[in-house]
């Protein structure tokens, strides 16, 4: 049986992630309450608005629960807003975060929507390049020594991993390029 | 590969990121901050909310760019703004400012009674209103990357948004049970592009995100629209025309996320103070209804 995975479904493109995971053979759950984290091996924190997610996460002890999830060996895969939420420090503007990843990240670092772009990335460990979208994307501006860079764009790290925490500043979930989701699922089993 | 900008995937992609959220009408930086702090996933920068536009009468145009700029400087979430139907120059101005989404909106006085903006020609994405499937597919055919119901803006009365969402969803369901030979006639009857009709018949959904707008005033309204198929909600006058905007805004955000959980909708519905008064649709003369603008 494959590992049990969920997608945080408070706001954002959780449905696109769930579809990508389903195409890779998983049966992802939509997670809206803290109690639903029990029994999960992995959780995707999707793209969306990080301020909205943070706001909704204050209604329940999400911070404690997700740190405990991480501590007990659960894997968190954050994309865009999700990458912002897992980073240790957030800039532009400064805001709270889960601090599961030893990284500093800057929000909306590429500009506004008219500056959003699609590109292809070479990802360490994946045979084929990955077609992805950067949408009002953040940028990692500093990484701790334990953080591994798995992909870069224009010399900036865009996909990183520290232990079981994976963070992408782009969206692999809206282009139909499922290589990264399949890879993440493999790391869980 | 060189990077590409302004693709349909990037345009619908931003709409994907807004799903499950609430986009709030705001008229100044202070309101924008209240909206962001309440959990709005985006704001719509306006000079007047629709209920005031309705009350004041006269010609409603694109908002003064200075006001939009101040809102863009204040919040970190996406900022949308409205242009008049067919007014592609207002749209170019908004694009030049860097707004994140343009609403080609029936809330403003139309600039062109025959033609909508060619939205394919822009890098910035557009959202457009609809009353039914045919109208939705015409706008998508012109390049809209997000569809919302028109409802009847500025009334605080959800009945028209419900009517339009139900018409849209039943139109979509109908396509899925038609045979391939029936689709051309259906396209003709809908006044919609054939290729889009085929796409909807195959997928059972619109090719772009489908949001709701036009009359949502309470958390229960917001949850209702989600249940009827809206992937996110626009809320206009319902927030800043209520007695307690910050609290109503926060409650509508919760109800939009937890629409399937009546206990949460119950909790957030308590003690919100006076909602906006609201208007009975029958009391608005046909020619003053905003939903009739555009085709």
Interface residues (C-beta under 8 A of the other chain):
Chain A: X9 X10 X11 X12 X13 X14 X15 X16 X32 X47 X48 X49 X51 X52 X55 X56 X59 X80 X81 X92 X93 X107 X108 X111 X112 X113 X114 X115 X116 X117 X118 X119 X120 X129 X133 X135 X136 X171 X174 X175
Chain B: X1 X3 X4 X5 X6 X7 X9 X10 X12 X13 X14 X16 X17 X18 X19 X20 X21 X36 X37 X38 X39 X40 X41 X42 X76 X77 X78 X95 X98 X99 X100 X101 X123 X124 X125 X250 X253 X254 X257 X258 X261
